[in-house]
Amino acid sequence: MALVAFFLGLALGMGFWLGEQLWLRKQLRQFLGGLPMDSFGLYMPMMSRLRRAISLIRQEQQELEAQLQTWHQLVQLAPIGYLQVDEENQLLWCNEQAQQLLQIQKWEPHSPRLLLKFVRSYELDQLIETTRQQQKPQMREWVFHPACQSGSDVGKTRSLTLRGHSCPLNNGQVGVFLENRQPLVSLAQNRNRWISDLAHELKTPLTSIRLVAEALQGRLEPPWRQRVERLFEETNRLIQLVQDWLELSQMEVDPGNNLACKSVELHGLIQSVWQTLEPLARQKQLHLEYSGSDAVWIQADESRIYRVFLNILDNSIRYTPDRGTIQAIVTLLSGEETPTIVEVGDRAWVQIDIIDSGSGFSDSDLPYVFDRLYRGDPARSRQVAESSDRKTKASGVSAGCGLGLAIADQIVRAHGGSIKARNHPEIGGAWLQIKLPSP
């Protein structure tokens, strides 16, 4: 009996062993089926195939490591900064450009530490957090103020205008590309300063020329009288250009401090602007259609907002055909049936839509209509015919000089509002939409 039990146990053990070997070989075949293998290796014994597959995997791993090293070197030498943080905002990696821009010191690649230990920037933290939450690429521009390590470095530290482009990565990580915008900002500031200085220098001689032309107008006979009148009108246009440029430069330097804000009633303001432009509109038989409440108030500098509507309505009159209509639509932003003002970002807003019945903006011009001195489609360019000059002189409003919409945009943004340009989908005319805070 003992011998029978021994052989029975041996048979069972051999059966289990053989079954396990078959299962292992099956699993090994499945594993080898997913590994890289050339046609020659398919006819090799299983263990040789396994060793060959492992060799190929090691070779592929070495190639991937070499590619990764190459990409690290490229990013390290890139002219823009790059940094990468994990899900806990620990700085995993950054290139030399990022270290210079953010003044990151004593950072070690194999010793992750919180980004806050190296860089104290609320805007950068918000960019990373927004990217992680929304799982979408983000872009933000801000002025970075480096922290001073000692009192002696205060005078040497310079602020930088940075633009960050972020992208979400796996496992909650975020990568951020940093672009130094300071050279472009400084170039734009120097350009504006140079043009402003030039405009200041031009005011005095232009005023003298206008005075001489005005004195000569009644003392000359034709055709010299007409030539002097032309000189007088062009001098006025140049003086207006200089004045507009100085005003625009002043608003850019100090956009909000020069505003004398108070409660302003919109309907009366728009009607007052239209009365100023009425001689120009009468010659083309244009009329203004106002729609909206007669008692809509905004918190604004009245003279500045008057200038906004003056510039916009002046453009609308110029580019609207004879016997056309200009619409001014005032809307209180609300979500209820009653006209209550809705709070958007802790502020109440009023929307003003001004729509003319002209040819509208061309698609190529729309992105640039608020740029200084931009002139695009000839259909919407300044009219220089004698008839246009007579209308301008009769209305008392100077001809356009390419700064009207740029000034309007700057004034609206100084008030914390926004202005957009588009073409009306039904009428086809130019559509300027303004949003301003309400008291």
DOTOR-248607 format. One record per residue (C-alpha): x, y, z; residue in three letters. Coordinates in nm, 3 decimals. Example, Ala and Ser with C-alpha at 12.3 -4.5 7.8 and 13.67 -1.06 7.14 Angstrom:
2
R     east    north       up  type
R    1.230   -0.450    0.780   ALA
R    1.367   -0.106    0.714   SER
REM end
This chain:
439
R     east    north       up  type
R    0.000    0.000    0.000   MET
R    0.280    0.237    0.086   ALA
R    0.440    0.176   -0.253   LEU
R    0.110    0.237   -0.433   VAL
R    0.056    0.560   -0.241   ALA
R    0.409    0.672   -0.327   PHE
R    0.363    0.618   -0.699   PHE
R    0.018    0.776   -0.689   LEU
R    0.159    1.087   -0.520   GLY
R    0.447    1.094   -0.765   LEU
R    0.206    1.076   -1.057   ALA
R   -0.007    1.355   -0.917   LEU
R    0.305    1.568   -0.857   GLY
R    0.431    1.506   -1.208   MET
R    0.088    1.595   -1.345   GLY
R    0.081    1.922   -1.155   PHE
R    0.436    1.999   -1.265   TRP
R    0.365    1.924   -1.630   LEU
R    0.045    2.133   -1.614   GLY
R    0.236    2.424   -1.464   GLU
R    0.507    2.393   -1.728   GLN
R    0.249    2.394   -2.005   LEU
R    0.081    2.698   -1.853   TRP
R    0.415    2.876   -1.820   LEU
R    0.509    2.793   -2.180   ARG
R    0.171    2.922   -2.297   LYS
R    0.220    3.245   -2.103   GLN
R    0.572    3.272   -2.240   LEU
R    0.445    3.230   -2.597   ARG
R    0.189    3.504   -2.541   GLN
R    0.459    3.725   -2.390   PHE
R    0.698    3.660   -2.678   LEU
R    0.418    3.733   -2.923   GLY
R    0.402    4.091   -2.796   GLY
R    0.778    4.147   -2.806   LEU
R    0.975    4.272   -3.107   PRO
R    1.118    3.984   -3.311   MET
R    1.259    3.948   -3.657   ASP
R    1.164    3.664   -3.896   SER
R    1.481    3.470   -3.813   PHE
R    1.399    3.462   -3.444   GLY
R    1.061    3.294   -3.500   LEU
R    1.236    2.962   -3.580   TYR
R    1.465    2.969   -3.273   MET
R    1.401    2.774   -2.951   PRO
R    1.181    2.948   -2.697   MET
R    1.455    3.043   -2.449   MET
R    1.674    3.171   -2.731   SER
R    1.380    3.374   -2.857   ARG
R    1.336    3.517   -2.506   LEU
R    1.702    3.614   -2.482   ARG
R    1.690    3.766   -2.831   ARG
R    1.373    3.964   -2.744   ALA
R    1.535    4.094   -2.424   ILE
R    1.838    4.202   -2.626   SER
R    1.616    4.387   -2.875   LEU
R    1.428    4.557   -2.591   ILE
R    1.753    4.672   -2.434   ARG
R    1.868    4.807   -2.769   GLN
R    1.538    4.995   -2.814   GLU
R    1.567    5.128   -2.458   GLN
R    1.913    5.261   -2.532   GLN
R    1.785    5.431   -2.848   GLU
R    1.499    5.592   -2.653   LEU
R    1.740    5.709   -2.384   GLU
R    1.964    5.859   -2.653   ALA
R    1.664    6.039   -2.807   GLN
R    1.558    6.164   -2.464   LEU
R    1.909    6.293   -2.400   GLN
R    1.905    6.469   -2.738   THR
R    1.571    6.637   -2.658   TRP
R    1.702    6.742   -2.317   HIS
R    2.001    6.904   -2.483   GLN
R    1.779    7.082   -2.736   LEU
R    1.549    7.215   -2.464   VAL
R    1.851    7.312   -2.257   GLN
R    1.988    7.522   -2.544   LEU
R    1.649    7.662   -2.650   ALA
R    1.614    8.044   -2.651   PRO
R    1.294    8.018   -2.445   ILE
R    1.258    7.894   -2.089   GLY
R    1.098    7.564   -1.994   TYR
R    1.008    7.420   -1.656   LEU
R    0.812    7.115   -1.546   GLN
R    0.635    7.053   -1.215   VAL
R    0.464    6.745   -1.070   ASP
R    0.115    6.714   -0.920   GLU
R    0.242    6.871   -0.594   GLU
R    0.403    7.168   -0.774   ASN
R    0.753    7.037   -0.713   GLN
R    1.005    7.158   -0.969   LEU
R    1.117    6.848   -1.160   LEU
R    1.320    7.009   -1.436   TRP
R    1.403    7.346   -1.592   CYS
R    1.647    7.461   -1.855   ASN
R    1.911    7.732   -1.824   GLU
R    1.693    7.997   -1.988   GLN
R    1.416    7.943   -1.731   ALA
R    1.673    7.965   -1.451   GLN
R    1.793    8.300   -1.586   GLN
R    1.445    8.444   -1.643   LEU
R    1.308    8.340   -1.304   LEU
R    1.646    8.371   -1.126   GLN
R    1.630    8.014   -0.996   ILE
R    1.934    7.939   -0.783   GLN
R    2.063    7.627   -0.604   LYS
R    1.838    7.394   -0.801   TRP
R    1.944    7.032   -0.839   GLU
R    1.789    6.811   -1.111   PRO
R    1.766    6.501   -0.890   HIS
R    1.629    6.678   -0.584   SER
R    1.269    6.799   -0.648   PRO
R    1.154    7.083   -0.427   ARG
R    0.848    7.306   -0.427   LEU
R    0.848    7.567   -0.703   LEU
R    0.757    7.824   -0.438   LEU
R    1.102    7.772   -0.283   LYS
R    1.265    7.905   -0.600   PHE
R    1.009    8.139   -0.760   VAL
R    0.748    8.357   -0.593   ARG
R    0.509    8.447   -0.869   SER
R    0.134    8.443   -0.817   TYR
R    0.069    8.461   -1.194   GLU
R    0.288    8.157   -1.266   LEU
R    0.119    7.957   -0.988   ASP
R   -0.225    8.048   -1.125   GLN
R   -0.122    7.951   -1.478   LEU
R   -0.007    7.608   -1.358   ILE
R   -0.315    7.551   -1.143   GLU
R   -0.557    7.656   -1.419   THR
R   -0.383    7.424   -1.665   THR
R   -0.404    7.132   -1.421   ARG
R   -0.772    7.191   -1.346   GLN
R   -0.893    7.246   -1.701   GLN
R   -0.651    7.001   -1.867   GLN
R   -0.609    7.243   -2.157   LYS
R   -0.315    7.453   -2.279   PRO
R   -0.318    7.805   -2.133   GLN
R   -0.143    8.135   -2.207   MET
R   -0.080    8.429   -1.974   ARG
R    0.134    8.741   -1.981   GLU
R    0.249    8.925   -1.670   TRP
R    0.523    9.140   -1.521   VAL
R    0.759    8.931   -1.310   PHE
R    0.931    9.102   -1.016   HIS
R    1.229    8.891   -0.900   PRO
R    1.288    8.865   -0.527   ALA
R    1.598    9.043   -0.398   CYS
R    1.845    8.824   -0.212   GLN
R    2.000    9.119   -0.032   SER
R    1.957    9.493    0.006   GLY
R    2.247    9.563   -0.229   SER
R    2.059    9.389   -0.514   ASP
R    1.756    9.619   -0.502   VAL
R    1.897    9.865   -0.755   GLY
R    2.020    9.589   -0.985   LYS
R    1.696    9.391   -1.003   THR
R    1.486    9.456   -1.312   ARG
R    1.128    9.348   -1.373   SER
R    1.053    9.139   -1.681   LEU
R    0.742    9.104   -1.893   THR
R    0.694    8.729   -1.937   LEU
R    0.451    8.527   -2.143   ARG
R    0.385    8.171   -2.032   GLY
R    0.246    7.889   -2.248   HIS
R    0.146    7.588   -2.040   SER
R    0.035    7.236   -2.132   CYS
R   -0.098    6.950   -1.915   PRO
R    0.112    6.633   -1.888   LEU
R    0.053    6.288   -1.742   ASN
R    0.002    6.222   -1.370   ASN
R   -0.093    6.581   -1.293   GLY
R    0.234    6.725   -1.419   GLN
R    0.243    7.058   -1.604   VAL
R    0.501    7.196   -1.848   GLY
R    0.545    7.571   -1.898   VAL
R    0.730    7.750   -2.177   PHE
R    0.845    8.101   -2.081   LEU
R    0.899    8.379   -2.334   GLU
R    1.082    8.698   -2.245   ASN
R    0.870    8.982   -2.383   ARG
R    1.071    9.260   -2.221   GLN
R    1.279    9.351   -2.531   PRO
R    0.961    9.398   -2.735   LEU
R    0.793    9.596   -2.455   VAL
R    1.098    9.820   -2.418   SER
R    1.114    9.869   -2.795   LEU
R    0.746    9.970   -2.806   ALA
R    0.794   10.208   -2.512   GLN
R    1.097   10.369   -2.674   ASN
R    0.908   10.404   -3.001   ARG
R    0.610   10.567   -2.832   ASN
R    0.836   10.796   -2.631   ARG
R    1.022   10.902   -2.946   TRP
R    0.700   10.971   -3.136   ILE
R    0.552   11.160   -2.840   SER
R    0.862   11.378   -2.817   ASP
R    0.841   11.441   -3.189   LEU
R    0.471   11.529   -3.161   ALA
R    0.548   11.780   -2.886   HIS
R    0.812   11.944   -3.105   GLU
R    0.572   11.963   -3.402   LEU
R    0.291   12.142   -3.217   LYS
R    0.455   12.486   -3.211   THR
R    0.560   12.514   -3.580   PRO
R    0.226   12.369   -3.697   LEU
R    0.036   12.626   -3.492   THR
R    0.249   12.903   -3.644   SER
R    0.178   12.776   -3.996   ILE
R   -0.195   12.767   -3.924   ARG
R   -0.192   13.124   -3.795   LEU
R   -0.010   13.245   -4.108   VAL
R   -0.251   13.054   -4.337   ALA
R   -0.551   13.193   -4.148   GLU
R   -0.419   13.548   -4.183   ALA
R   -0.362   13.504   -4.558   LEU
R   -0.704   13.358   -4.636   GLN
R   -0.882   13.694   -4.670   GLY
R   -0.597   13.880   -4.837   ARG
R   -0.534   13.674   -5.148   LEU
R   -0.716   13.644   -5.478   GLU
R   -0.803   13.319   -5.654   PRO
R   -0.644   13.078   -5.724   PRO
R   -0.404   13.150   -5.436   TRP
R   -0.692   13.182   -5.192   ARG
R   -0.804   12.824   -5.260   GLN
R   -0.448   12.700   -5.219   ARG
R   -0.412   12.875   -4.883   VAL
R   -0.748   12.731   -4.773   GLU
R   -0.619   12.388   -4.865   ARG
R   -0.301   12.455   -4.667   LEU
R   -0.511   12.567   -4.370   PHE
R   -0.722   12.248   -4.377   GLU
R   -0.422   12.016   -4.406   GLU
R   -0.246   12.201   -4.124   THR
R   -0.552   12.149   -3.905   ASN
R   -0.544   11.781   -3.991   ARG
R   -0.179   11.756   -3.889   LEU
R   -0.245   11.942   -3.564   ILE
R   -0.532   11.704   -3.487   GLN
R   -0.307   11.407   -3.561   LEU
R   -0.043   11.538   -3.321   VAL
R   -0.305   11.606   -3.053   GLN
R   -0.458   11.260   -3.091   ASP
R   -0.120   11.093   -3.069   TRP
R   -0.027   11.283   -2.755   LEU
R   -0.361   11.193   -2.597   GLU
R   -0.320   10.827   -2.686   LEU
R    0.035   10.816   -2.548   SER
R   -0.075   10.981   -2.223   GLN
R   -0.354   10.728   -2.174   MET
R   -0.115   10.439   -2.235   GLU
R    0.132   10.565   -1.975   VAL
R   -0.133   10.634   -1.709   ASP
R   -0.466   10.484   -1.825   PRO
R   -0.677   10.517   -1.511   GLY
R   -0.544   10.797   -1.297   ASN
R   -0.648   11.074   -1.537   ASN
R   -1.015   10.972   -1.538   LEU
R   -1.271   11.190   -1.359   ALA
R   -1.543   10.928   -1.328   CYS
R   -1.902   11.007   -1.238   LYS
R   -2.249   10.880   -1.325   SER
R   -2.322   10.954   -1.691   VAL
R   -2.658   10.907   -1.866   GLU
R   -2.600   10.728   -2.196   LEU
R   -2.901   10.835   -2.402   HIS
R   -2.838   11.205   -2.354   GLY
R   -2.465   11.160   -2.419   LEU
R   -2.520   10.979   -2.749   ILE
R   -2.774   11.239   -2.861   GLN
R   -2.530   11.517   -2.775   SER
R   -2.260   11.352   -2.987   VAL
R   -2.503   11.311   -3.276   TRP
R   -2.594   11.681   -3.261   GLN
R   -2.226   11.766   -3.294   THR
R   -2.201   11.548   -3.604   LEU
R   -2.544   11.646   -3.739   GLU
R   -2.412   11.883   -4.012   PRO
R   -2.205   11.598   -4.151   LEU
R   -2.500   11.355   -4.134   ALA
R   -2.747   11.605   -4.286   ARG
R   -2.549   11.635   -4.607   GLN
R   -2.584   11.258   -4.659   LYS
R   -2.942   11.248   -4.525   GLN
R   -2.849   11.000   -4.252   LEU
R   -3.045   10.945   -3.933   HIS
R   -2.973   10.777   -3.601   LEU
R   -3.200   10.508   -3.458   GLU
R   -3.164   10.477   -3.081   TYR
R   -3.315   10.178   -2.900   SER
R   -3.300   10.096   -2.533   GLY
R   -3.394   10.255   -2.206   SER
R   -3.387   10.635   -2.182   ASP
R   -3.232   10.619   -1.834   ALA
R   -2.919   10.404   -1.855   VAL
R   -2.627   10.518   -1.643   TRP
R   -2.261   10.428   -1.652   ILE
R   -1.969   10.517   -1.426   GLN
R   -1.725   10.698   -1.654   ALA
R   -1.533   11.010   -1.742   ASP
R   -1.792   11.199   -1.946   GLU
R   -1.549   11.385   -2.173   SER
R   -1.356   11.067   -2.252   ARG
R   -1.664   10.858   -2.326   ILE
R   -1.798   11.147   -2.535   TYR
R   -1.478   11.115   -2.741   ARG
R   -1.538   10.740   -2.785   VAL
R   -1.885   10.790   -2.935   PHE
R   -1.765   11.090   -3.137   LEU
R   -1.494   10.881   -3.305   ASN
R   -1.720   10.581   -3.368   ILE
R   -2.020   10.775   -3.497   LEU
R   -1.793   10.992   -3.712   ASP
R   -1.657   10.676   -3.879   ASN
R   -2.011   10.542   -3.920   SER
R   -2.126   10.861   -4.094   ILE
R   -1.827   10.859   -4.328   ARG
R   -1.881   10.501   -4.447   TYR
R   -2.262   10.486   -4.453   THR
R   -2.416   10.550   -4.796   PRO
R   -2.658   10.840   -4.854   ASP
R   -3.000   10.811   -4.685   ARG
R   -2.868   10.531   -4.469   GLY
R   -2.932   10.447   -4.103   THR
R   -2.702   10.417   -3.804   ILE
R   -2.826   10.217   -3.507   GLN
R   -2.733   10.274   -3.142   ALA
R   -2.862    9.990   -2.921   ILE
R   -2.815   10.009   -2.542   VAL
R   -2.872    9.691   -2.343   THR
R   -2.861    9.621   -1.970   LEU
R   -2.699    9.279   -1.927   LEU
R   -2.955    9.075   -1.736   SER
R   -3.073    8.717   -1.709   GLY
R   -3.427    8.794   -1.594   GLU
R   -3.732    8.918   -1.780   GLU
R   -3.712    9.248   -1.596   THR
R   -3.430    9.481   -1.706   PRO
R   -3.214    9.429   -1.401   THR
R   -2.838    9.459   -1.432   ILE
R   -2.649    9.134   -1.385   VAL
R   -2.325    9.118   -1.193   GLU
R   -2.038    8.993   -1.410   VAL
R   -1.712    8.955   -1.221   GLY
R   -1.847    9.158   -0.924   ASP
R   -1.940    9.446   -1.158   ARG
R   -2.254    9.553   -1.341   ALA
R   -2.227    9.603   -1.717   TRP
R   -2.400    9.794   -1.995   VAL
R   -2.363    9.698   -2.362   GLN
R   -2.372    9.954   -2.645   ILE
R   -2.395    9.834   -3.006   ASP
R   -2.336   10.085   -3.287   ILE
R   -2.417    9.945   -3.632   ILE
R   -2.393   10.132   -3.961   ASP
R   -2.534   10.034   -4.301   SER
R   -2.209   10.063   -4.495   GLY
R   -1.995    9.796   -4.655   SER
R   -1.843    9.679   -4.326   GLY
R   -1.488    9.572   -4.253   PHE
R   -1.300    9.329   -4.474   SER
R   -1.195    9.002   -4.314   ASP
R   -0.828    9.097   -4.343   SER
R   -0.885    9.430   -4.166   ASP
R   -1.088    9.310   -3.867   LEU
R   -0.790    9.204   -3.650   PRO
R   -0.623    9.544   -3.695   TYR
R   -0.901    9.804   -3.683   VAL
R   -0.789    9.923   -3.337   PHE
R   -0.421    9.953   -3.436   ASP
R   -0.264   10.297   -3.468   ARG
R   -0.263   10.454   -3.814   LEU
R   -0.392   10.132   -3.970   TYR
R   -0.559   10.171   -4.306   ARG
R   -0.694    9.871   -4.488   GLY
R   -0.977    9.838   -4.737   ASP
R   -0.993   10.151   -4.957   PRO
R   -1.373   10.132   -4.929   ALA
R   -1.335   10.231   -4.563   ARG
R   -1.035   10.460   -4.601   SER
R   -1.040   10.834   -4.542   ARG
R   -1.210   11.035   -4.811   GLN
R   -0.985   11.307   -4.945   VAL
R   -1.206   11.448   -5.213   ALA
R   -1.299   11.814   -5.200   GLU
R   -1.657   11.724   -5.114   SER
R   -1.535   11.542   -4.804   SER
R   -1.324   11.840   -4.707   ASP
R   -1.625   12.070   -4.736   ARG
R   -1.830   11.838   -4.514   LYS
R   -1.554   11.825   -4.259   THR
R   -1.518   12.200   -4.253   LYS
R   -1.893   12.253   -4.228   ALA
R   -1.930   12.010   -3.939   SER
R   -1.639   12.144   -3.738   GLY
R   -1.505   11.789   -3.693   VAL
R   -1.155   11.721   -3.818   SER
R   -1.095   11.452   -4.078   ALA
R   -0.985   11.112   -3.961   GLY
R   -0.618   11.044   -3.914   CYS
R   -0.618   10.672   -3.840   GLY
R   -0.621   10.705   -3.460   LEU
R   -0.994   10.733   -3.388   GLY
R   -1.064   10.368   -3.308   LEU
R   -0.726   10.329   -3.135   ALA
R   -0.817   10.614   -2.900   ILE
R   -1.166   10.470   -2.844   ALA
R   -1.017   10.131   -2.758   ASP
R   -0.769   10.285   -2.513   GLN
R   -1.039   10.493   -2.339   ILE
R   -1.277   10.197   -2.305   VAL
R   -1.003    9.975   -2.163   ARG
R   -0.900   10.253   -1.921   ALA
R   -1.258   10.237   -1.787   HIS
R   -1.227    9.861   -1.736   GLY
R   -1.450    9.786   -2.033   GLY
R   -1.407    9.618   -2.371   SER
R   -1.474    9.701   -2.736   ILE
R   -1.504    9.461   -3.028   LYS
R   -1.536    9.512   -3.403   ALA
R   -1.722    9.284   -3.641   ARG
R   -1.967    9.292   -3.932   ASN
R   -2.338    9.257   -3.871   HIS
R   -2.454    8.919   -4.010   PRO
R   -2.780    9.060   -4.152   GLU
R   -2.713    9.424   -4.239   ILE
R   -2.350    9.372   -4.339   GLY
R   -2.235    9.705   -4.194   GLY
R   -1.964    9.767   -3.936   ALA
R   -2.068    9.664   -3.585   TRP
R   -1.887    9.812   -3.284   LEU
R   -1.984    9.655   -2.951   GLN
R   -1.884    9.831   -2.627   ILE
R   -1.921    9.703   -2.271   LYS
R   -1.883    9.950   -1.985   LEU
R   -1.931    9.924   -1.608   PRO
R   -2.248   10.065   -1.460   SER
R   -2.269   10.237   -1.117   PRO
REM end
